C-alpha cells in the first residue's frame, strides 16, 4: 500500500491517506472570532477535506481537540455538539495547549475512514 499525500508542501501535507484512513489537522480560517466561531470554522474545514476524499464526519474514528484557554471549553463543546452526528460520535480527547499561531483558539486533529 502506498501513502497518498494531499497538497504536499516542503514542510507538511494538507492530509495523508494510508490503508483507507485519512489523517488531518484542521485549523480555523476565521481568526477574529471567539472559540465557538473558530471551532465552527475548523469543523467546516474538516467537512471540506472529508468530502474531497470521499468520506464524511460519520467516518471519523478519533479526534484530538487542542484549545488554548480552558475557559473556551464550553463554547468549543457547543459548536462540536451542533456538528457531531448523534449516536456516531468518535473517540475524543481535548487538550489545553499553546498553539503555534497566537490567534488560534482551537485546532482539531482527526483520523477517519475513507471509502475506497
C-alpha positions in Angstrom: 0.0 0.0 0.0 1.2 3.5 -0.7 0.8 6.7 1.1 -1.2 9.4 -0.6 -0.3 12.9 0.3 -2.8 15.6 -0.3 -1.4 19.0 -1.3 2.1 18.2 -0.1 4.4 21.1 0.6 8.0 21.2 1.8 7.1 21.3 5.5 3.8 19.3 5.6 0.9 17.9 3.6 -2.7 19.1 3.9 -3.6 15.5 4.8 -2.4 11.9 4.3 -4.2 8.8 3.4 -2.9 5.3 4.1 -4.7 2.0 4.2 -8.2 3.6 3.9 -7.6 6.1 6.7 -7.1 9.9 6.4 -5.0 11.9 8.9 -5.8 15.6 9.0 -5.4 18.6 11.3 -7.9 21.4 10.9 -7.4 25.0 11.9 -9.8 27.9 11.8 -9.9 30.1 8.8 -11.8 32.8 10.8 -9.3 34.1 13.3 -11.1 37.2 14.5 -14.0 35.5 16.4 -14.4 33.6 19.6 -13.8 29.9 20.3 -17.3 29.0 19.2 -16.9 30.5 15.8 -13.4 29.3 15.4 -14.5 25.8 16.3 -17.3 26.0 13.7 -14.8 27.3 11.1 -12.4 24.4 11.9 -15.2 21.8 11.7 -16.2 23.3 8.3 -12.6 22.8 7.1 -12.9 19.2 8.3 -16.1 18.7 6.4 -14.4 20.0 3.2 -11.4 17.7 3.3 -13.5 14.7 4.2 -15.8 15.4 1.2 -12.8 15.8 -1.0 -11.6 12.2 -0.2 -15.0 10.5 -0.3 -15.6 10.5 3.5 -17.7 12.4 6.0 -17.9 13.1 9.7 -19.7 9.8 10.4 -16.5 8.1 9.3 -14.3 9.9 11.9 -12.6 7.4 14.2 -10.6 9.6 16.6 -10.4 13.3 17.4 -8.0 15.4 19.4 -9.1 18.9 20.1 -6.5 21.4 21.3 -7.7 24.6 23.0 -5.6 27.4 24.4 -7.9 28.7 27.1 -9.8 26.2 29.3 -12.5 28.9 29.7 -13.3 28.3 26.0 -14.2 24.6 26.6 -18.0 25.3 26.8 -18.0 27.4 23.6 -16.0 24.7 21.8 -18.3 22.0 23.1 -21.4 23.9 21.9 -20.0 24.1 18.3 -19.0 20.4 18.5 -22.4 19.3 19.8 -24.1 21.2 17.0 -21.9 19.5 14.4 -21.3 15.9 15.5 -23.8 13.2 14.4 -25.6 12.0 17.4 -25.0 8.3 18.1 -21.9 8.3 15.8 -19.5 10.4 17.8 -15.9 9.4 17.5 -13.4 8.8 20.4 -12.4 12.3 21.5 -9.7 13.9 23.6 -9.5 17.6 24.5 -6.1 19.1 25.5 -5.3 22.5 26.8 -2.2 23.6 24.9 -0.4 26.6 23.4 -0.7 26.7 19.7 1.8 28.0 17.1 -0.5 30.8 15.8 -1.2 33.3 18.6 -4.7 33.9 17.0 -5.8 30.3 17.1 -8.2 29.4 19.9 -8.7 25.8 18.7 -7.0 23.2 16.5 -8.6 19.8 15.7 -6.8 16.6 14.6 -8.8 13.8 13.1 -8.3 10.3 11.9 -11.2 9.0 9.7 -12.0 6.1 7.4 -12.2 6.7 3.7 -14.5 4.8 1.3 -12.4 3.3 -1.4 
